Structure formats: C-alpha cells, structure tokens
Amino acid sequence: MNRYPLWKNILVAITLVLGLLYTLPNFFGESPAVQVSSVKTAIKVDAKLLSRVEDVLKNEGIQNQGLFADHNSIRVRFDSTDTQLKAKDAIEKALNPVASDATYSVALNLLSSSPSWLTSIHAMPMYLGLDLRGGVHFLLQVDMKGAVTKRLDSVGADIRTLLRDKNLRHGGIAREGNTLIIRFRDADTRTKVRNVLTDNQPDLAVVEQQEGGDFKLVATMKPEAQQRLQSDSIKQNISTLHNRINELGVAEPIIQQQGADRIVVQLPGVQDTAKAKDILGRTATLEIRMVDDENSQNPTVMEQAARGLPPPGTEYYTERGGYGLLVKKQVVLTGERLTDAQPGFDGQNHEPAVHLTLDSAGARIFKDITRDNVGKRMAILLIEKGKGEVVTAPRINSEIGGGRVQISGRMTTEEATDVALLLRAGSLAAPMEIIEERTVGPTLGAENISKGFHSTLWGFIAIAVFMMSYYLLFGLVSVIALSANLLFLVALLSLLQATLTLPGIAAIALTLGMAIDANVLINERVREELRAGNSPQAAITAGYGHAWATILDSNVTTMIAGVALLIFGSGPVRGFAVVHCLGILTSIFSSVVVSRAAINLIYGRRKKLTSLSIGQIWQSGTK
C-alpha cells in the first residue's frame, strides 16, 4: 500500500499553506507614496514631523491611505499617482519654504498594498529590480587623481609630524601635482630624512634633487601603492554609498563596481532623479580647523564676513547657537584619521557628546596642535553636501593625547547619535562624478512585468495541456506538483526579500521546464514497471524509488552550474542564478514529495487496484 505517514502529510500541507501565505502579498501590488526624510544631521524625523505632514495633507484636502514612520523617514500612501504628485508639491512647499536650503527630502516612492494581517507575519512582496519597478540608474566615475592628491596631502601632514619627532629641520613641505617636495638647507639633513622616509613611508619613491644651493627630496607614490589606493578607494566609496542610501530607507539598492574606476548605483522605486542625486550626495566628513580668534572678536570684520567678505585665508560659518565664527581655511585634521565615533555623555557636565577615536597618525597630529595652541579655539566642522557646519568650537585648555577626542555642546542625545552615525558612515575616499544617468519609468516596468507574466503563464499552460493529455491523471498530478513548485519559488523569493528582475523571470520560465522533467522521469518509470508485469501499487513504489537517483543526479549537476553563475556572475547574471538555484531546490521537493503525496491520496487506500490512469502503455512487439 502506498501511504505517507501522518506527519509527512501534515508537513506537505503546512508547506503548501505557508507557500500560499508568503506568495499572497505579491498579488496586492504597490501604491504610490511620498517619502519624507531629513537631509540635515541636526534635524530629526520624529512624531512631530509626522503630525506636521498629516496637518499639511488635511489643510490641502488630500486624502491618504495611511502614514507610516520609521527611524529614517515618513511614508504616506495614496490611491493614485495624481494625488501622490499633488501631495508631494504640498509637503515640499510646507517643509522646505526656501528651496535652495532644503531641510527635508521629499521624494516619490512606492509602498506595498498588502493588508496588515499579512505584514504582521512578515509576509512581504519580493523586491522588483530596476527593469520591472522603474527607478534611477547612475554610473559614477571615481576620480583616482583626486584620491592620490588627497592621500599625498595626508602623507605630507604625517611627514611633518615624523620629522618633528625626529628633530630634523626642513625648509618646507609642499605638494606640486602628484609629488611632494621637501626642501633642505644642507645635503646631510636631506640624506638623514631620506633614510627616515624609506623606513617609515614604504609607499613613497624618494629621489634627491639639487638646484644650486636648494637641496630637495621629491617623493611620489609607487605604482603598486597607487593600485592599492585605487582598490581601497573604490571599496570605501561603495561602503559609504551603502551606508548612506540604506539609512534613507531605499528598498534594495544595487551598488557595485564596474571596471577599474566606476561604480553602478541603481535605486528601484525612486522616480525623482534630483532627489536620487541628493541621496548620493549625502556623505559627510570631519574637518578640524583653528578659529581666527583675533578677527572673530572684531564686530566690523564679522559684519563684513557675514555679507560674504571674510578676511583672506578664512571662511565665515554660523555655530549651532546662531553665532558667527571665522575659521581658518587650513585643515588641521580630516575624517580620514577617524577610526570610530560613538555617542555618549560629557564626563564633567553629563551633556550629550560624541566620542571620537583617531588613528596613531591622527593622535600625534592632534597632540601637537593642542600643545601649540593652548588657550585658542578649535572648530570641529561637519562637511555635508559641500556645505560646512560648525558642530562645536571649544577652547583648548591643555594638550590632548591618546587619540580620544570629544565633541560636545548644544546638542541633544538624538543629535549626538546622528552625528556619530554620519561620521561612521565615512567620507568618500575619492571624488566621484555622475557620467551617466537613466530613469526607467513605472510604465515601462509594468510592461516588462506583463510580458514576463504572460510568457510564464503561456509556458505553464502549454506544459499542463501536454502533460494531462499524455499522462492523464498522472499528468494532472504533475501539473499540481508544478503549481506547488511555482508557489514555493515565489514564496521563497518573497521570504528572502530577493530582487526579481527580467532575467529572474526568464529563470522562472526555465525552472518550469526543468521541474516537469522530473515528473516525466517518474511517470515513464511507472510505465516501465507496469510493462514489466508489476502490480499498479508496486509500479508506483518502484517508479518513484528508481527515478529518485536520476532526478537527484540531474539536479545536482545543474545546481553546480547555477552556483558557479552565482559566485562569478554579477548584475543580471546573478539575478538569474539566484532564481535558478532556488528553483532547483523547490522542484526536487515538489516533483518527488508533493506529487507522491497526491498519488498516495488518490491510489494509496485502494486495495484492489487493477490499473493506473497514466496514458497509453506501449509494449514491445505490439502492433
């Protein structure tokens, strides 16, 4: 008798129910929405902003289908695109009265329309790629010359500190293009410095030069060091972009390297190119500069500086309290020397603060600066989107060593957390520029979805018609197993929150063709057992048992090829490989376990079974 134990039937039933539940969200589609997020570190997305957005919509008479808030953004769902655009304009006008100095980012987005009871069990629709959902595609060119320049500036500061520690005098260190020029008054000192640099700066190629009485060392970065810098810069830029975009809540962004010096960024669901550029530009770095105390105390100079005429060598900034401040242009220390940033509290007055940890070179530079400028003020600036903000400008009371720095003053606990988070996200290791941008509209995405769905549907129907006409009842069971396979595959993609693209839809269609192959093997094996004279019950048992080894072997070899695509592929190839590998796993389960469970339910309890509905059983020698 062909019967599954009760626990196995329950297992099959549970998997089918779970598959149905986690597939359902994909049928509810998405609704147009507006997403509001902060573009300034000091501004928090909180309940007050949620109430403010709600009041704006109410005053404008704009109906919404729900407001949703998280740590990074507020999202409002609407019933139509027209209402979405009207709401965006109203919210933008209310929150950003001065467009050139925007406080919030108001962008178009899409939200799932799944009911709350599905969302409560974390049943969410799978993410759709740029080609299906629409969105923005950017190709960024990394300026490697800028990375080398930035590194040489940093190395120049290190060399100054190193020579000071070694008590070696020099006539100045300057960067000229991609070289560092160090001048000396005598050849002996130049030779000593060259030996020191050889031991402490292995990335530099140092050459001696002399023009009359001018003794010089010319240092350039070695080719292998430049290649390593290029690789590290790309990785840091990708990591920085990931951190910033993920904090803004963009669903499944794709950020990956292309070639030696380019980065591809795809933001599905973002239709506003200007806002997407704004998101990419949200990288911040730390700069420490000295305050021009003498001019800052002169009311006439400060008045002229506020009108855009600061003294030479200085820049005018406004502190968080609204007080004007003149800061010297020379950068003492940058965020490159920052290894960690954590929110905390000041040990003396228990006010919120940000605790910074500097690397060894940064700790030495900071120690020297604080030792030489006791009694003077030091400005700590946060440079974001090309604009600087003075976080704090404390007075140096004593030398600070150990590489531990504290930022405090006029900030709340939430602001301290945000500043630390922004600093940990890091700065770009090398400048970038957008050399290609492309917007895929939602209409084109909907057309791609429609074509992909219909191709899969007609392929499924063709397979179903053939199987039922050729294998009769066993063919119907095979179609049920194939449906279960498709159900499991979509549920897995949704549960894993994988990104479905056009190549992924092609992989689903291919999976259907490959999955039915296992059922063909089983059905033909059952026919062979019947031709050999076995009873119908024995033929079912032997057919499934003997076909299992062939099914496993064929799927394992196919899985090997799929894993290779997954490891070495990228972009569309990787999207195809993910669906392909998941499809192989679900097809094994559905073709063997689910179809056997259905056959057992149909034939398992029939003791006097004389025949099987499996189509014409051809025997050798028959006419």
C-alpha positions as CSV (number, residue, x, y, z in Angstrom):
1,M,0.0,0.0,0.0
2,N,1.2,3.5,-0.9
3,R,0.6,5.7,2.1
4,Y,2.6,8.5,3.7
5,P,2.7,8.6,7.5
6,L,0.5,11.3,9.0
7,W,3.4,13.6,9.9
8,K,4.6,13.7,6.3
9,N,1.1,14.6,5.0
10,I,0.9,17.3,7.6
11,L,4.3,18.6,6.6
12,V,3.3,18.8,2.9
13,A,0.0,20.6,3.9
14,I,1.9,23.1,6.1
15,T,4.4,23.9,3.4
16,L,1.6,24.5,0.9
17,V,-0.2,26.8,3.3
18,L,3.0,28.7,4.1
19,G,3.8,29.0,0.4
20,L,0.4,30.4,-0.3
21,L,0.6,32.9,2.6
22,Y,4.0,34.3,1.6
23,T,3.1,34.4,-2.1
24,L,-0.2,36.4,-1.5
25,P,1.5,39.8,-0.9
26,N,2.7,39.8,-4.5
27,F,-0.8,39.9,-5.8
28,F,-1.8,43.1,-3.9
29,G,0.6,45.3,-5.9
30,E,2.1,48.6,-4.8
31,S,0.5,52.0,-4.2
32,P,2.1,55.4,-5.0
33,A,3.6,57.1,-1.9
34,V,5.6,60.1,-0.8
35,Q,8.7,59.6,1.4
36,V,10.0,62.4,3.7
37,S,13.5,62.2,5.2
38,S,15.9,64.6,6.7
39,V,18.9,66.0,4.8
40,K,20.5,67.7,7.8
41,T,22.1,65.9,10.7
42,A,20.6,68.2,13.3
43,I,17.1,67.6,12.1
44,K,15.3,64.5,13.4
45,V,12.5,62.5,11.8
46,D,10.1,62.2,14.7
47,A,6.4,62.2,15.7
48,K,6.3,66.0,15.4
49,L,7.2,65.8,11.8
50,L,4.6,63.0,11.3
51,S,1.9,65.3,12.7
52,R,3.1,68.2,10.6
53,V,2.9,66.2,7.4
54,E,-0.6,65.0,8.4
55,D,-1.7,68.6,9.1
56,V,-0.4,69.7,5.7
57,L,-2.4,67.0,3.9
58,K,-5.5,67.8,5.9
59,N,-5.3,71.5,5.2
60,E,-4.9,70.8,1.5
61,G,-7.8,68.4,1.5
62,I,-5.6,65.5,0.2
63,Q,-6.8,62.0,1.3
64,N,-4.2,59.4,2.1
65,Q,-4.4,55.7,2.7
66,G,-2.0,55.6,5.7
67,L,1.0,57.3,7.2
68,F,4.0,55.1,8.2
69,A,7.0,56.3,10.2
70,D,10.4,54.6,11.0
71,H,13.7,55.9,12.3
72,N,14.8,57.3,8.9
73,S,11.7,58.5,7.1
74,I,8.0,59.1,6.9
75,R,6.0,57.5,4.1
76,V,2.4,58.4,3.1
77,R,0.4,56.1,0.8
78,F,-2.1,57.4,-1.8
79,D,-4.7,55.8,-4.1
80,S,-3.5,57.4,-7.3
81,T,-0.4,59.0,-9.0
82,D,-2.2,62.3,-9.4
83,T,-2.9,62.5,-5.6
84,Q,0.7,61.5,-5.0
85,L,2.1,64.3,-7.1
86,K,-0.2,66.9,-5.6
87,A,0.8,65.7,-2.1
88,K,4.5,65.9,-2.9
89,D,4.2,69.5,-4.0
90,A,2.2,70.5,-0.9
91,I,4.6,68.8,1.5
92,E,7.6,70.2,-0.3
93,K,6.3,73.7,-0.1
94,A,5.4,73.4,3.6
95,L,8.6,71.7,4.8
96,N,11.1,73.5,2.5
97,P,9.9,77.1,2.1
98,V,13.5,78.0,0.8
99,A,14.2,75.5,-2.0
100,S,17.9,76.3,-2.1
101,D,18.3,75.5,1.6
102,A,16.1,72.4,1.9
103,T,15.7,70.7,5.3
104,Y,13.9,67.6,4.2
105,S,14.0,65.4,1.2
106,V,10.5,64.8,-0.3
107,A,10.6,62.0,-2.9
108,L,8.2,59.8,-4.8
109,N,8.1,56.2,-3.8
110,L,6.1,53.0,-3.9
111,L,4.7,51.1,-0.9
112,S,3.2,47.6,-0.7
113,S,-0.6,47.4,-0.6
114,S,-0.6,44.2,1.4
115,P,-3.1,44.0,4.3
116,S,-1.8,44.5,7.8
117,W,-2.5,40.8,8.8
118,L,0.0,39.7,6.2
119,T,2.5,42.3,7.1
120,S,2.2,41.3,10.8
121,I,3.6,37.8,9.9
122,H,6.4,39.4,7.9
123,A,4.8,38.3,4.6
124,M,6.1,41.0,2.2
125,P,6.2,41.1,-1.6
126,M,9.5,40.4,-3.3
127,Y,11.5,43.3,-4.4
128,L,11.4,44.2,-8.1
129,G,14.5,45.3,-10.0
130,L,15.0,48.5,-11.9
131,D,13.8,46.9,-15.1
132,L,10.5,45.9,-13.5
133,R,9.7,48.5,-10.9
134,G,11.2,51.6,-12.5
135,G,13.7,53.8,-10.8
136,V,17.1,55.6,-11.3
137,H,20.3,54.2,-12.7
138,F,23.6,56.1,-12.2
139,L,27.1,55.3,-13.4
140,L,29.7,57.1,-11.3
141,Q,33.3,57.8,-12.3
142,V,35.8,57.8,-9.5
143,D,38.5,60.4,-9.7
144,M,41.6,58.4,-8.9
145,K,43.8,61.5,-9.4
146,G,41.8,63.2,-6.7
147,A,42.4,60.1,-4.4
148,V,46.1,60.3,-5.0
149,T,46.1,64.1,-4.3
150,K,44.1,63.5,-1.1
151,R,46.5,60.8,0.1
152,L,49.6,62.9,-0.6
153,D,48.1,65.8,1.4
154,S,47.6,63.3,4.3
155,V,51.1,61.9,3.8
156,G,52.6,65.4,3.9
157,A,51.0,66.0,7.3
158,D,52.4,62.7,8.5
159,I,55.9,63.6,7.3
160,R,55.8,66.9,9.1
161,T,54.9,65.2,12.4
162,L,57.5,62.5,11.8
163,L,60.3,65.0,11.1
164,R,59.3,67.0,14.2
165,D,59.5,63.8,16.3
166,K,63.0,63.0,14.9
167,N,64.1,66.7,15.4
168,L,65.0,67.0,11.7
169,R,64.7,70.5,10.3
170,H,63.4,71.2,6.8
171,G,62.7,74.2,4.6
172,G,59.0,73.3,3.9
173,I,56.9,70.5,2.6
174,A,54.6,71.3,-0.4
175,R,52.6,69.2,-2.8
176,E,53.1,70.0,-6.5
177,G,50.8,68.0,-8.6
178,N,51.3,64.3,-7.8
179,T,54.6,64.9,-6.0
180,L,55.7,66.0,-2.6
181,I,58.7,68.4,-2.5
182,I,60.7,68.7,0.8
183,R,63.4,71.4,0.9
184,F,66.5,71.5,3.0
185,R,69.5,73.8,3.7
186,D,72.2,71.0,3.6
187,A,72.8,67.6,2.0
188,D,73.4,65.8,5.3
189,T,69.9,66.6,6.6
190,R,68.4,65.6,3.3
191,T,70.2,62.2,3.5
192,K,69.0,61.6,7.0
193,V,65.4,62.5,6.1
194,R,65.6,60.2,3.0
195,N,66.6,57.3,5.3
196,V,63.8,58.1,7.7
197,L,61.2,58.2,4.9
198,T,62.5,54.9,3.4
199,D,61.9,53.2,6.7
200,N,58.5,54.9,7.6
201,Q,56.9,55.6,4.3
202,P,57.3,52.4,2.1
203,D,54.6,53.6,-0.3
204,L,56.8,56.5,-1.5
205,A,59.6,56.6,-4.1
206,V,62.0,59.2,-2.9
207,V,64.6,60.9,-5.3
208,E,67.2,63.5,-4.4
209,Q,67.4,66.7,-6.4
210,Q,69.6,69.8,-6.2
211,E,69.3,73.2,-7.9
212,G,72.2,75.4,-6.8
213,G,72.0,75.7,-3.0
214,D,68.5,74.3,-2.9
215,F,68.5,70.7,-1.7
216,K,65.3,68.8,-2.3
217,L,63.6,65.4,-1.9
218,V,61.0,64.6,-4.5
219,A,58.5,61.9,-3.3
220,T,56.0,60.1,-5.5
221,M,53.7,57.2,-4.8
222,K,54.9,53.9,-6.1
223,P,52.8,52.2,-8.9
224,E,51.8,49.3,-6.7
225,A,50.8,51.7,-3.9
226,Q,48.6,53.6,-6.4
227,Q,46.9,50.4,-7.5
228,R,46.2,49.5,-3.9
229,L,44.9,53.0,-3.2
230,Q,42.6,52.7,-6.2
231,S,41.2,49.4,-5.0
232,D,40.8,50.7,-1.4
233,S,39.1,53.9,-2.6
234,I,36.6,52.0,-4.7
235,K,35.7,49.8,-1.7
236,Q,35.4,52.7,0.7
237,N,33.2,54.6,-1.7
238,I,30.9,51.6,-2.2
239,S,30.7,51.1,1.6
240,T,30.0,54.8,2.1
241,L,27.2,54.8,-0.5
242,H,25.7,51.7,1.0
243,N,25.6,53.2,4.5
244,R,24.1,56.5,3.3
245,I,21.5,55.0,1.0
246,N,20.5,52.3,3.4
247,E,19.9,54.8,6.2
248,L,17.5,56.7,3.9
249,G,15.3,53.5,3.5
250,V,15.7,52.9,-0.3
251,A,14.5,49.4,-0.9
252,E,17.1,47.0,-2.3
253,P,19.6,49.5,-3.8
254,I,22.2,47.9,-6.1
255,I,25.7,49.4,-5.6
256,Q,28.6,47.5,-7.3
257,Q,31.9,48.1,-9.0
258,Q,32.1,48.2,-12.8
259,G,35.5,48.1,-14.3
260,A,38.5,49.6,-12.6
261,D,37.2,53.0,-11.6
262,R,33.4,53.1,-12.0
263,I,30.5,52.4,-9.6
264,V,27.0,51.5,-10.7
265,V,24.1,52.6,-8.4
266,Q,20.5,51.5,-9.1
267,L,17.7,52.8,-6.9
268,P,14.5,50.9,-7.7
269,G,11.3,52.8,-7.0
270,V,12.9,56.2,-6.9
271,Q,11.4,58.2,-9.8
272,D,12.8,61.6,-8.9
273,T,16.3,61.9,-10.4
274,A,17.1,65.2,-8.5
275,K,16.2,63.5,-5.2
276,A,18.3,60.5,-6.1
277,K,21.3,62.7,-6.7
278,D,20.6,64.3,-3.4
279,I,20.7,60.9,-1.7
280,L,24.1,60.1,-3.4
281,G,25.5,63.4,-2.3
282,R,24.7,62.8,1.4
283,T,28.2,61.9,2.5
284,A,29.9,63.7,5.3
285,T,33.4,64.1,6.6
286,L,35.0,65.7,9.6
287,E,37.4,68.7,9.5
288,I,39.3,70.3,12.4
289,R,40.5,73.8,11.8
290,M,41.7,76.7,14.0
291,V,39.4,79.6,14.8
292,D,40.6,83.1,13.8
293,D,40.1,84.5,17.3
294,E,41.5,87.9,16.6
295,N,39.2,88.8,13.8
296,S,36.2,86.9,15.3
297,Q,36.2,89.5,18.2
298,N,36.1,92.5,15.7
299,P,32.5,93.5,15.1
300,T,33.3,95.3,11.9
301,V,35.2,92.4,10.4
302,M,32.4,90.0,11.4
303,E,29.8,92.2,9.8
304,Q,31.7,92.2,6.5
305,A,32.3,88.5,6.8
306,A,28.6,87.9,7.2
307,R,28.0,89.7,4.0
308,G,30.4,87.4,2.2
309,L,33.6,89.3,2.5
310,P,35.7,87.4,5.1
311,P,39.4,88.2,5.6
312,P,41.9,86.4,3.3
313,G,42.6,82.8,4.5
314,T,39.4,82.5,6.5
315,E,35.8,81.3,6.0
316,Y,32.6,82.5,7.7
317,Y,30.4,80.0,9.5
318,T,27.5,80.0,11.9
319,E,27.6,77.9,15.0
320,R,24.5,76.0,16.1
321,G,23.6,78.8,18.5
322,G,23.5,81.2,15.6
323,Y,26.7,83.0,16.5
324,G,29.1,83.9,13.6
325,L,32.5,82.5,13.5
326,L,35.6,83.0,11.4
327,V,37.5,79.7,10.7
328,K,40.9,79.4,9.0
329,K,40.9,77.6,5.7
330,Q,43.9,75.4,6.6
331,V,42.7,72.0,7.6
332,V,44.5,70.6,10.6
333,L,42.9,67.2,10.6
334,T,40.3,65.3,8.5
335,G,37.9,62.5,9.0
336,E,40.4,60.1,7.3
337,R,42.1,59.8,10.7
338,L,38.9,58.9,12.3
339,T,38.6,55.2,13.3
340,D,35.4,55.3,15.4
341,A,32.6,57.6,16.5
342,Q,30.2,56.8,19.3
343,P,27.5,58.8,21.1
344,G,27.9,59.3,24.8
345,F,28.0,62.0,27.6
346,D,30.5,64.5,28.8
347,G,32.2,63.3,31.9
348,Q,32.1,66.7,33.6
349,N,28.6,68.2,32.9
350,H,26.9,65.0,31.6
351,E,25.8,66.7,28.4
352,P,25.3,64.6,25.3
353,A,28.6,64.2,23.3
354,V,30.2,62.3,20.5
355,H,33.4,60.4,21.4
356,L,35.9,60.2,18.5
357,T,38.9,57.8,18.2
358,L,41.8,58.8,16.0
359,D,44.4,56.5,14.4
360,S,48.0,56.8,15.5
361,A,49.0,59.4,13.0
362,G,45.9,61.5,13.8
363,A,46.6,61.2,17.5
364,R,50.1,62.6,17.0
365,I,48.9,65.5,14.9
366,F,46.1,66.3,17.4
367,K,48.5,66.2,20.3
368,D,50.9,68.6,18.6
369,I,48.2,71.0,17.6
370,T,46.6,71.2,21.0
371,R,50.1,71.6,22.6
372,D,51.0,74.5,20.4
373,N,47.6,76.3,20.6
374,V,46.6,76.2,24.3
375,G,44.2,79.0,25.0
376,K,42.9,79.2,21.4
377,R,39.7,77.9,19.9
378,M,39.5,74.9,17.6
379,A,36.5,74.5,15.3
380,I,35.1,71.0,14.5
381,L,33.3,71.1,11.2
382,L,30.9,68.6,9.6
383,I,31.2,68.9,5.8
384,E,28.0,67.6,4.2
385,K,26.8,68.0,0.6
386,G,29.6,70.5,0.1
387,K,28.5,72.7,3.0
388,G,30.2,73.0,6.3
389,E,28.5,73.2,9.7
390,V,30.4,74.1,12.9
391,V,29.4,71.4,15.3
392,T,31.3,72.9,18.2
393,A,34.2,75.3,18.7
394,P,35.8,74.5,22.1
395,R,38.7,76.3,23.6
396,I,41.9,74.3,24.1
397,N,42.7,74.2,27.8
398,S,45.6,71.7,27.6
399,E,47.4,69.2,25.4
400,I,45.2,66.3,24.4
401,G,46.9,63.0,23.7
402,G,45.9,59.4,23.4
403,G,43.8,59.8,20.2
404,R,40.5,60.3,22.1
405,V,38.5,63.4,21.2
406,Q,35.2,64.6,22.4
407,I,32.6,66.7,20.6
408,S,30.0,68.3,22.9
409,G,27.9,71.5,23.4
410,R,24.4,72.5,22.3
411,M,23.3,69.0,21.1
412,T,20.6,66.6,22.2
413,T,21.1,62.9,22.7
414,E,19.4,62.2,19.3
415,E,21.7,64.7,17.6
416,A,24.8,63.1,19.1
417,T,23.6,59.7,17.9
418,D,23.0,61.1,14.4
419,V,26.4,62.8,14.2
420,A,28.2,59.7,15.3
421,L,26.3,57.6,12.7
422,L,27.0,60.1,10.0
423,L,30.7,60.1,10.8
424,R,30.9,56.4,11.0
425,A,29.4,56.2,7.5
426,G,32.6,57.9,6.4
427,S,33.6,60.3,3.7
428,L,34.3,59.4,0.1
429,A,37.9,58.3,-0.3
430,A,38.0,59.8,-3.8
431,P,35.7,62.3,-5.6
432,M,33.1,61.0,-7.9
433,E,31.0,62.4,-10.8
434,I,27.9,61.1,-12.5
435,I,28.8,60.3,-16.1
436,E,25.5,58.5,-16.9
437,E,22.1,58.7,-15.5
438,R,19.0,56.8,-16.7
439,T,15.4,56.8,-15.4
440,V,13.2,53.8,-16.0
441,G,9.6,54.8,-15.8
442,P,7.0,52.8,-14.0
443,T,5.0,52.4,-17.2
444,L,7.9,50.6,-18.9
445,G,8.4,48.5,-15.8
446,A,4.7,47.5,-15.8
447,E,5.0,46.5,-19.4
448,N,8.0,44.3,-18.6
449,I,6.1,42.6,-15.8
450,S,3.1,42.0,-18.1
451,K,5.2,40.4,-20.8
452,G,7.2,38.3,-18.3
453,F,4.0,37.1,-16.6
454,H,2.3,36.2,-19.9
455,S,5.3,34.3,-21.2
456,T,5.4,32.3,-18.0
457,L,1.7,31.8,-18.0
458,W,1.5,30.5,-21.6
459,G,4.5,28.3,-21.0
460,F,2.8,26.8,-18.0
461,I,-0.5,26.3,-19.9
462,A,1.3,24.5,-22.8
463,I,3.1,22.2,-20.4
464,A,-0.1,21.5,-18.5
465,V,-2.0,20.6,-21.6
466,F,0.7,18.3,-22.9
467,M,1.1,16.5,-19.5
468,M,-2.6,16.0,-18.9
469,S,-3.3,14.8,-22.5
470,Y,-0.3,12.4,-22.5
471,Y,-0.3,11.1,-18.9
472,L,-4.0,11.6,-18.0
473,L,-4.4,11.6,-14.2
474,F,-0.7,11.3,-13.5
475,G,-0.3,14.3,-15.8
476,L,-2.8,16.2,-13.7
477,V,-0.8,15.3,-10.6
478,S,2.3,16.5,-12.3
479,V,0.6,19.8,-13.1
480,I,-0.4,20.1,-9.4
481,A,3.2,19.5,-8.4
482,L,4.4,22.1,-10.9
483,S,1.9,24.6,-9.5
484,A,3.3,23.9,-6.0
485,N,6.8,24.4,-7.3
486,L,5.9,27.8,-8.6
487,L,4.2,28.6,-5.3
488,F,7.2,27.6,-3.3
489,L,9.6,29.5,-5.5
490,V,7.7,32.8,-5.3
491,A,7.2,32.4,-1.6
492,L,10.9,31.8,-1.1
493,L,11.8,34.9,-3.1
494,S,9.4,36.9,-1.1
495,L,10.5,35.5,2.3
496,L,14.2,36.2,1.4
497,Q,13.3,39.6,0.1
498,A,15.2,38.8,-3.1
499,T,15.2,41.2,-6.0
500,L,13.3,39.9,-9.1
501,T,14.5,41.2,-12.5
502,L,13.7,40.3,-16.1
503,P,16.5,37.6,-16.1
504,G,14.8,36.3,-12.9
505,I,11.5,35.9,-14.8
506,A,13.4,34.0,-17.5
507,A,14.8,31.7,-14.8
508,I,11.3,31.0,-13.5
509,A,10.2,30.0,-17.0
510,L,13.2,27.8,-17.3
511,T,12.6,26.3,-13.9
512,L,9.1,25.3,-15.0
513,G,10.5,23.4,-18.0
514,M,13.2,21.7,-15.9
515,A,10.8,20.9,-13.0
516,I,8.4,19.0,-15.2
517,D,11.3,16.8,-16.4
518,A,11.4,15.1,-13.0
519,N,7.7,14.2,-13.3
520,V,8.3,12.8,-16.8
521,L,11.0,10.6,-15.4
522,I,8.7,9.3,-12.7
523,N,5.8,8.7,-15.0
524,E,7.9,6.9,-17.6
525,R,9.4,4.8,-14.8
526,V,6.0,3.8,-13.5
527,R,5.0,2.8,-17.1
528,E,8.1,0.6,-17.4
529,E,7.2,-1.2,-14.1
530,L,3.7,-1.8,-15.5
531,R,5.1,-3.1,-18.8
532,A,7.3,-5.5,-16.7
533,G,4.1,-7.0,-15.2
534,N,4.3,-5.4,-11.7
535,S,1.1,-4.6,-10.0
536,P,-0.1,-1.0,-10.0
537,Q,0.8,-0.4,-6.4
538,A,4.2,-1.9,-6.8
539,A,4.7,0.1,-10.0
540,I,4.1,3.3,-8.1
541,T,6.5,2.4,-5.4
542,A,9.3,1.2,-7.8
543,G,8.7,4.1,-10.2
544,Y,9.3,6.8,-7.6
545,G,12.1,4.9,-5.9
546,H,14.1,4.2,-9.0
547,A,13.5,7.6,-10.6
548,W,14.9,9.4,-7.4
549,A,18.5,8.7,-8.2
550,T,18.3,10.1,-11.7
551,I,16.3,13.2,-10.5
552,L,18.9,13.9,-7.8
553,D,21.9,13.4,-10.2
554,S,20.5,15.7,-12.9
555,N,19.5,18.4,-10.4
556,V,22.8,18.4,-8.6
557,T,24.8,18.8,-11.8
558,T,22.5,21.7,-12.8
559,M,22.9,23.2,-9.3
560,I,26.7,23.2,-9.8
561,A,26.4,25.3,-12.9
562,G,23.9,27.6,-11.1
563,V,26.3,28.1,-8.1
564,A,29.1,28.9,-10.5
565,L,26.9,31.7,-12.0
566,L,26.0,32.8,-8.5
567,I,29.7,33.1,-7.4
568,F,31.3,34.6,-10.5
569,G,28.3,36.4,-12.1
570,S,27.1,39.9,-11.3
571,G,24.1,42.1,-12.2
572,P,21.6,40.3,-14.4
573,V,23.6,37.1,-14.4
574,R,23.5,36.9,-10.6
575,G,19.8,37.7,-10.6
576,F,19.2,34.8,-13.0
577,A,21.4,32.5,-10.9
578,V,19.5,33.2,-7.6
579,V,16.1,32.3,-9.0
580,H,17.6,29.3,-10.9
581,C,19.2,27.8,-7.8
582,L,16.1,28.3,-5.6
583,G,14.0,26.8,-8.4
584,I,16.1,23.6,-8.5
585,L,15.6,23.1,-4.7
586,T,11.8,23.7,-4.9
587,S,11.4,21.5,-8.0
588,I,13.1,18.5,-6.2
589,F,10.6,18.8,-3.3
590,S,7.5,19.4,-5.4
591,S,8.2,16.8,-8.1
592,V,9.0,14.0,-5.6
593,V,7.3,14.7,-2.3
594,V,4.2,16.7,-3.3
595,S,3.4,14.6,-6.3
596,R,3.9,11.4,-4.3
597,A,1.6,12.7,-1.6
598,A,-1.1,13.4,-4.2
599,I,-0.7,10.0,-5.8
600,N,-0.9,8.3,-2.4
601,L,-4.1,10.2,-1.6
602,I,-5.7,9.0,-4.9
603,Y,-4.5,5.4,-5.1
604,G,-3.0,4.6,-1.7
605,R,-6.2,3.3,0.0
606,R,-7.4,1.2,-2.9
607,K,-6.5,-2.5,-2.1
608,K,-7.8,-4.0,-5.4
609,L,-6.2,-1.6,-7.8
610,T,-6.2,-3.0,-11.3
611,S,-5.0,-0.1,-13.5
612,L,-3.5,3.3,-13.4
613,S,-4.6,6.4,-15.3
614,I,-1.2,7.1,-16.8
615,G,-1.9,7.1,-20.6
616,Q,-1.1,4.5,-23.2
617,I,1.4,1.9,-22.0
618,W,3.3,0.8,-25.1
619,Q,4.8,-2.6,-25.1
620,S,7.5,-4.1,-27.3
621,G,6.1,-6.3,-30.1
622,T,2.6,-4.8,-30.1
623,K,1.1,-3.6,-33.3
